[in-house]
Amino acid sequence: AADKLIRASVSQPVWVVLENTHLAGDWMPSLCALVQALPSMRPHWDFRLWLTFVPTDDFPAVILQTCLKLVMDPAAGLKANLVAVLGALPPDVAAGGPPRPHTYTTLLA
């Protein structure tokens, strides 16, 4: 389901957020292949793929080498966490959100 969602979203000005990807060990080879194939899919300029995970020894190096990384220590509460994340983003990335209201899609593992 996540592969299909990402492939369908690449050509649109949307952000796709996959949370706790470290828990999807069986899916990591597919995610690696997808991340490596993204440039050839000609993604929309404002498309963003966000992955959240807890660092583990078996998290694929290919993904870590390909992506921009933001490392965040746990903050005290949601508001503090959002302020910390948005403050750490480069201004061009923070300003590059979708031009229309956000649509959230939840994937159930």
N, C-alpha and C positions, 0 to 999 in steps of 0.2 A: 504494500500500500504506500509506503514512504517513497519507494523508487518512482512509482507512478505519479505521485504528487509532485515530486521534484522535477521530473521530466516535463510534466504539464505546466509547471510554473516558470521554467527557465526563460521562456520568451516573454514573460510579463514583468512589469515593474513591481514585484512583490518580494516580501521577505518570507522565507521558510525557516522555521525554528524547530529543530529536533532536539528534544530534551533527553538527558540521561542516556546518551548513545553508548556509554560504557557498559550498559546493561544488555546491549544487543550484540553480544559476541558472535553469534552465528551469522549475523547480517553484515559484519564488518567487511568481508571480501566484496560484497555487492556495493557497499558504500565506497570502498576504495576505488573500485572500477568506475563508479559514477563520478566521484570527485576528479579522477584523472580525465574523464571524458567531457567534463563541463566546458572547457575551452572550445572544443570542437562543436559543441551545441550552439555556439554563438549566443551566449546569454544576453538578455536585455541589460542595458547599462545600469539600471536600478535594481536588478535582481540580486538578492543576498541569500546565502545559505548559512544559517547559524547552527552550530552544534554545541550543545552543552554536555560536559562529561567530567567525571572525577578522574584525575590522572591514574593510569594503571600501566603496568609493564607491558601488557599485551595490546595496548591501543596502537593501531597501525601507524608506523612512522611516515608512510606515504601521505596520509592525511595531515599530519603535523607539519611536514615539509612543504606542503602545497598551500596551506591556509595561513591567513593572518591570525595570530593568536592574541587573545586577551586573557590574562591570568588574574583572577579575582579571589581574594580571600573572603570567607563568609562575612557579610556585614550584619549589623544588628537591625534586622527588619527589612521589609520589602522596599520602603522608601529610600533608606540608606543604600541598599543594594542597587537600586535603579540610578540613583544619583552617582554612585561610584562607577557603574558601567558606562553611563552616558558621558560622564566626565573624562573617561579614559579613551573614548573614541576620537579618532582624528576628525576635525570639523567637517571635512568633505564627506566622510562616511556617515556621521551623525545627521547631516543635512540631506542625505540621499534617500530618505524614506519614500514610500509610495505616495503619489500625488492624490490618491483617492482614499476614502475611509478604509481603515484596516479590515481585513476579513481574516478571521482566525479559523483554522481547521485543526481539529484534535485527532491525533492518531492513537488508537488503542493497540498496545502490543499484545 
